[in-house]
Amino acid sequence: MRSTSARARWVAATVAAGVAALLLAGCTTETVTPDNSSTVVYAAIGADQPNPGDTVAVVQSATGKPGTPVTVGTLPSALTLVPGAKDLLVTVKAQDELVEIDTASGKVVHRVGVGLEPDAIAVTSDGSTALVANFGDNTVTEVHLSGFTAGRTVPVGHQPVAIAVTPDGHQALVVNFQDGTLTPLALPSLAAGAPVPVGTGPVAVSVPSATEALVADFQTSSLTPVSLPSLVSQVSIPLGANPTDIDSAPAATVTWVSAGFGITPVSLVGSLVGKAVPLGVSAQCIAVTQHQKAWVCSGNGALIEVDLTTGKVVRKVGLAGIPAAAVVADARGT
């Protein structure tokens, strides 16, 4: 609970009974349509040690059947789709590269050198530029997607592990693991603002609305809301398990967190934590679809599909390694 006042406790208790069921249902304000057979899940197979992976797995959502994996290089660490879902961008951590995959052909079409150990990526709202967070040298590198060339490299905090662009397109938010901070970068100038404290071991960031970002802190098992555009940290939300990733569907009222051995819903209105969906295996990352489904990267080398309306596991898809990140290319290009 984010307030200790008696009134706040009473309001939270009154609302909780009606909201708890909705949290588990992953309620959204969107119109839900059936899954389309063209929906594809991509997973970076890079976390399998001592034999690190070098591919991106391709899974058809409708059938759960893996397609032909795409070889990208050693230790793919993060994925994102260019708007329109025609191209997939992959950071290749052991080779200090950003790779572009044409999703229609399943082929690598471009690669470019960035900073040391790239570990996260985001695309600007106009789709023109990728921003790559480099864990190994404490920087962010811009990549111009029109020619797939590296541009400026700017310093941020120590060990950047996550990055997201605000809905208005005016800022990129970079999470720094070692510092426990968030570095705001003005766009398009890439000018760094004052660091914002967000915990002791933050690992993921999501911007589900125009007024708030959420930072997952692995060390303290909590989420820290950050008000936008003021960039002021709010009281942390205890989760009871170590979070690894955050995601939500467009226009959702609930965000989902992969944490511990399951996934946990958190209301974006009131920050109430719902009942976790147990998976029986460590949850490494999560990708939520517009159809109230989630694909979870598991620590035993599988993608697990969960129906968020029922909290039930739909299927488990075995992969040739441990998935480090996942993204869903929806039929509507999300």
C-alpha positions in Angstrom: 0.0 0.0 0.0 1.4 3.4 -1.0 0.0 5.5 1.9 -0.1 4.8 5.6 -3.1 7.2 6.4 -6.2 5.6 7.9 -8.3 6.9 5.0 -6.0 5.4 2.4 -6.1 2.0 4.2 -9.9 2.1 4.3 -10.2 3.0 0.7 -7.7 0.4 -0.4 -9.5 -2.3 1.7 -12.9 -1.3 0.2 -11.7 -1.3 -3.3 -9.5 -4.4 -3.0 -12.4 -6.9 -2.9 -13.9 -5.6 -6.1 -10.6 -5.2 -7.8 -8.7 -8.4 -6.9 -10.7 -10.5 -9.3 -10.2 -8.0 -12.1 -6.5 -8.0 -11.5 -6.3 -11.7 -12.1 -8.4 -11.3 -15.2 -5.9 -8.8 -16.6 -8.7 -6.3 -17.3 -8.2 -3.8 -20.1 -10.2 -1.1 -21.7 -9.5 -2.5 -25.2 -11.8 -4.6 -27.3 -10.4 -8.1 -27.2 -10.4 -10.1 -30.5 -9.5 -13.7 -31.0 -5.8 -14.6 -31.6 -4.8 -14.4 -35.2 -2.9 -17.2 -36.8 -0.2 -14.8 -38.0 0.7 -13.8 -34.4 4.4 -14.7 -33.8 6.4 -14.9 -30.6 10.1 -14.2 -30.8 12.5 -15.2 -28.0 16.2 -14.5 -27.7 18.0 -17.7 -26.8 21.0 -16.2 -25.1 21.0 -17.1 -21.4 22.1 -20.8 -21.6 25.5 -21.0 -19.8 28.1 -22.4 -20.1 27.0 -22.9 -23.7 25.6 -19.5 -24.6 22.9 -19.3 -27.2 23.1 -17.5 -30.6 19.6 -17.6 -32.0 16.2 -16.0 -31.9 13.4 -18.6 -31.6 10.2 -18.2 -33.7 7.0 -19.6 -32.3 3.5 -19.4 -34.0 1.1 -18.3 -31.3 -1.9 -20.1 -32.7 -0.3 -23.5 -32.7 2.6 -23.2 -30.3 4.9 -24.8 -32.8 8.5 -23.5 -33.2 9.6 -22.4 -36.6 13.1 -22.1 -38.0 15.3 -20.1 -35.5 17.3 -17.2 -36.8 21.0 -17.2 -36.0 22.1 -13.7 -34.9 25.4 -14.1 -32.9 26.5 -15.1 -29.4 24.3 -14.0 -26.5 21.3 -12.2 -27.9 20.0 -10.3 -24.9 17.1 -8.0 -25.9 14.4 -7.7 -28.6 12.1 -5.0 -29.9 9.9 -4.6 -33.0 10.1 -1.6 -35.3 6.6 -0.1 -35.6 4.6 -2.1 -38.0 6.3 -5.4 -36.9 8.1 -5.7 -40.2 11.6 -5.7 -38.6 12.9 -7.2 -35.4 15.9 -5.6 -33.6 18.2 -7.8 -31.5 21.1 -6.8 -29.2 23.9 -9.3 -29.4 25.7 -8.9 -26.1 28.9 -11.0 -26.7 29.5 -9.4 -30.1 28.7 -5.7 -29.2 26.2 -5.5 -32.1 22.7 -4.6 -33.0 21.1 -6.9 -35.5 18.0 -6.4 -37.7 15.9 -9.3 -38.8 13.3 -9.0 -41.6 10.3 -10.8 -40.1 8.8 -11.7 -43.5 11.9 -13.7 -44.6 13.4 -14.6 -41.2 16.8 -13.4 -42.4 19.3 -11.0 -40.8 19.4 -8.0 -43.1 21.7 -5.6 -41.2 24.1 -5.5 -38.3 26.1 -2.6 -36.7 28.6 -2.3 -33.9 27.4 -0.4 -30.8 28.9 -0.2 -27.3 30.2 -2.9 -25.0 27.7 -5.7 -24.0 24.5 -4.2 -25.3 21.7 -5.4 -23.0 18.5 -3.4 -23.8 16.9 -1.5 -26.7 14.0 0.8 -27.5 12.8 2.6 -30.6 11.8 6.2 -30.8 8.1 6.9 -31.3 8.6 8.0 -34.9 10.4 4.7 -35.7 13.5 6.4 -37.0 16.0 5.6 -34.3 17.0 2.7 -32.0 18.5 3.4 -28.6 20.8 0.7 -27.3 21.8 0.5 -23.6 25.4 -0.8 -23.3 25.8 -2.6 -20.0 29.6 -2.9 -20.4 30.6 0.7 -20.9 27.8 2.6 -19.2 26.5 4.3 -22.4 23.5 4.5 -24.8 24.2 4.4 -28.5 21.7 5.7 -31.1 21.3 3.8 -34.4 19.7 5.4 -37.4 17.4 2.8 -38.8 17.1 4.3 -42.3 20.7 3.4 -43.1 21.4 1.2 -40.0 24.3 3.2 -38.9 25.5 4.1 -35.4 25.3 7.7 -34.3 26.1 9.4 -31.1 27.1 7.5 -27.9 26.2 9.2 -24.6 27.2 8.3 -21.0 24.5 7.3 -18.5 24.7 5.5 -15.2 26.6 2.3 -14.3 25.5 -0.9 -15.9 22.4 0.2 -17.9 20.0 -2.8 -18.2 16.7 -1.5 -19.5 15.4 1.4 -21.6 12.0 2.7 -22.6 10.6 5.7 -24.5 7.8 7.8 -23.0 4.5 7.9 -24.9 5.0 11.6 -25.8 8.3 10.6 -27.4 10.2 13.4 -25.6 12.3 11.2 -23.3 14.1 7.9 -23.1 14.3 6.4 -19.6 17.4 4.3 -18.9 17.6 2.0 -15.8 21.1 1.6 -14.3 21.5 -1.6 -12.2 24.6 -0.8 -10.3 23.6 2.8 -9.4 20.0 2.0 -8.6 19.0 5.0 -10.7 17.0 6.0 -13.8 18.7 8.4 -16.3 16.4 10.5 -18.4 17.6 11.3 -21.9 15.9 14.2 -23.7 14.9 13.3 -27.3 16.2 14.0 -29.9 19.2 15.7 -28.2 20.1 12.8 -26.0 21.0 15.3 -23.2 21.0 13.5 -19.9 19.0 14.8 -17.0 19.6 14.3 -13.2 19.6 10.6 -12.1 16.4 9.5 -10.3 16.7 7.0 -7.5 14.6 3.8 -8.2 16.0 1.1 -5.8 19.1 -0.9 -5.2 19.1 -3.3 -8.1 16.6 -2.2 -10.8 16.4 -4.5 -13.9 13.3 -3.5 -15.9 11.2 -0.4 -16.9 7.8 0.0 -18.4 5.9 3.1 -19.3 2.2 2.0 -19.4 0.8 5.5 -19.3 1.6 9.1 -20.1 1.8 9.9 -16.4 3.8 7.1 -14.8 6.7 4.8 -15.4 7.3 1.6 -13.4 10.7 0.3 -12.5 11.2 -3.3 -11.3 13.8 -3.8 -8.6 15.2 -7.3 -8.3 17.1 -6.7 -5.0 14.1 -5.3 -3.0 11.3 -7.3 -4.7 9.4 -4.2 -5.5 8.1 -1.8 -8.2 9.0 1.9 -8.0 6.5 4.2 -9.7 8.1 7.4 -11.3 5.8 10.3 -12.0 5.9 11.8 -15.5 6.9 14.2 -16.7 8.3 15.4 -13.3 10.5 12.3 -12.9 9.8 12.0 -9.1 10.0 8.6 -7.5 7.0 7.5 -5.5 6.6 4.9 -2.7 7.7 1.5 -3.8 5.2 -1.3 -4.2 6.2 -4.6 -2.5 5.8 -7.7 -4.7 6.9 -10.5 -2.4 9.1 -12.0 -5.2 12.1 -10.8 -7.2 10.9 -9.2 -10.4 12.7 -9.7 -13.7 10.5 -7.9 -16.2 7.3 -5.9 -16.7 4.8 -5.6 -19.6 1.2 -4.7 -20.3 -1.2 -4.6 -23.3 -2.1 -1.3 -25.0 -4.7 0.7 -23.0 -4.5 -1.8 -20.2 -5.4 -1.0 -16.6 -3.2 -3.8 -15.3 0.5 -4.4 -15.7 2.1 -7.9 -15.4 5.4 -8.6 -13.7 7.5 -11.8 -14.1 8.7 -12.4 -10.5 10.0 -15.5 -8.7 8.1 -18.6 -9.9 5.2 -16.9 -11.5 3.6 -13.7 -12.9 1.9 -11.0 -10.8 -0.7 -8.5 -11.8 -0.5 -4.9 -10.5 -3.3 -2.4 -11.0 -2.3 0.8 -12.7 -5.1 2.5 -10.7 -4.2 2.4 -7.0 -1.2 0.2 -7.5 -2.9 -2.8 -5.8 -1.0 -6.1 -6.2 -3.2 -9.1 -7.3 -2.8 -12.8 -6.8 0.2 -14.3 -8.6 -0.2 -16.9 -11.3 2.1 -19.8 -10.2 4.2 -21.4 -13.0 6.4 -23.8 -10.9 9.5 -22.5 -12.6 11.5 -19.2 -12.5 10.0 -16.5 -14.7 12.7 -14.7 -16.6 10.7 -12.3 -18.8 7.2 -11.6 -20.0 5.5 -10.4 -23.2 1.8 -9.5 -22.9 -0.5 -9.6 -26.0 -3.5 -7.6 -26.9 -5.6 -10.8 -26.6 -5.2 -11.1 -22.8 -2.4 -13.7 -23.1 1.1 -13.6 -21.8 4.2 -15.5 -23.0 6.7 -16.0 -20.2 10.4 -17.0 -20.5 11.1 -19.8 -18.1 14.3 -20.8 -16.5 14.0 -24.4 -17.7 14.2 -23.5 -21.4 10.6 -23.0 -22.4 8.1 -20.3 -23.4 4.9 -20.6 -21.3 1.6 -19.2 -22.7 -0.8 -18.0 -19.9 -4.4 -17.0 -20.4 -4.7 -13.9 -18.3 -8.5 -14.1 -18.1 -8.3 -17.4 -16.2 -4.8 -17.5 -14.8 -4.3 -20.9 -16.5 -1.3 -22.2 -18.5 -2.3 -22.8 -22.1 0.8 -24.5 -23.3 4.6 -24.8 -22.8 6.9 -24.6 -25.8 10.3 -26.2 -25.4 13.2 -24.2 -26.8 16.9 -25.1 -27.6 18.2 -23.0 -24.7 17.1 -20.5 -22.0 15.1 -17.6 -23.3 16.5 -14.2 -22.1 13.8 -11.9 -23.7 10.6 -12.2 -25.7 8.4 -10.0 -27.9 5.1 -10.7 -29.7 4.5 -9.5 -33.3 0.7 -9.2 -33.3 -1.5 -9.3 -36.4 -2.1 -5.6 -35.8 1.6 -4.8 -35.8 2.1 -4.4 -32.1 
